[in-house]
Amino acid sequence: MPRFRKPSEEQIREWQPRFWAKLIGLLLIVAYVIAFIIENHRNVHLHFVLFTAKVSQIWLILLSVVIGALAGALLRQLHRRRSGN
């Protein structure tokens, strides 16, 4: 059974600033995401070839990101097959 050693005082002092930096960074990211969603909540008209849809702007942005990621993954797979890697 493994035994865990109690961290030294120096290790605890070294760990605390990194913990708070990571926590603050995480909180800033969460605040940014919330602000991004709030700023992009209004509805916009999305014109397709045969019809028009009214969607929230945030969903349009997220859909574009997903489509771009999928297209990038597919193009990467095609490139791998052509180059033989």
C-alpha positions in Angstrom: 0.0 0.0 0.0 1.6 3.3 -1.0 2.3 5.8 1.7 1.8 9.5 1.0 4.2 11.9 2.5 3.0 15.1 4.0 4.1 18.1 1.8 6.8 20.2 3.2 6.1 23.9 4.1 8.1 25.0 1.1 6.0 22.9 -1.3 2.8 24.3 0.2 4.1 27.9 -0.2 5.1 27.2 -3.8 1.7 25.6 -4.6 -0.5 28.4 -3.2 0.4 31.1 -5.8 -0.1 28.6 -8.7 -3.5 27.6 -7.3 -4.7 31.2 -7.0 -3.4 32.0 -10.5 -5.2 29.1 -12.0 -8.4 29.9 -10.1 -8.3 33.6 -11.2 -7.6 32.5 -14.8 -10.5 30.1 -14.7 -12.8 32.8 -13.3 -11.8 35.2 -16.0 -12.5 32.7 -18.7 -16.0 32.0 -17.2 -16.7 35.7 -17.0 -15.6 36.2 -20.6 -17.9 33.3 -21.8 -20.8 34.7 -19.9 -20.2 38.2 -21.3 -19.9 36.7 -24.8 -23.2 34.9 -24.5 -25.0 38.0 -23.1 -23.6 40.2 -25.9 -24.7 37.8 -28.6 -28.2 36.8 -27.4 -30.2 38.9 -29.9 -32.0 37.2 -32.7 -30.8 37.5 -36.3 -32.3 36.5 -39.6 -30.4 33.6 -41.3 -31.1 33.4 -45.0 -30.8 30.0 -46.6 -31.4 29.4 -50.3 -35.1 28.4 -49.9 -36.1 29.9 -46.6 -35.2 32.3 -43.8 -34.9 31.4 -40.2 -34.7 33.6 -37.1 -32.0 32.3 -34.7 -30.1 33.6 -31.7 -26.8 35.1 -32.7 -24.9 32.9 -30.2 -26.2 29.7 -31.8 -25.2 31.0 -35.2 -21.6 31.6 -33.9 -21.5 28.2 -32.2 -22.9 26.4 -35.3 -20.2 28.1 -37.5 -17.5 27.0 -35.1 -18.7 23.4 -35.1 -19.0 23.3 -38.9 -15.5 24.8 -39.2 -14.0 22.2 -36.8 -15.7 19.3 -38.7 -14.6 20.6 -42.1 -11.0 21.0 -40.7 -11.0 17.4 -39.4 -12.3 16.1 -42.7 -9.8 18.0 -44.7 -7.0 16.8 -42.5 -8.1 13.2 -43.0 -8.2 13.7 -46.8 -4.7 15.2 -46.7 -3.4 12.2 -44.7 -4.8 9.8 -47.2 -3.3 11.6 -50.2 0.1 12.0 -48.6 0.2 8.4 -47.4 0.9 9.3 -43.7 
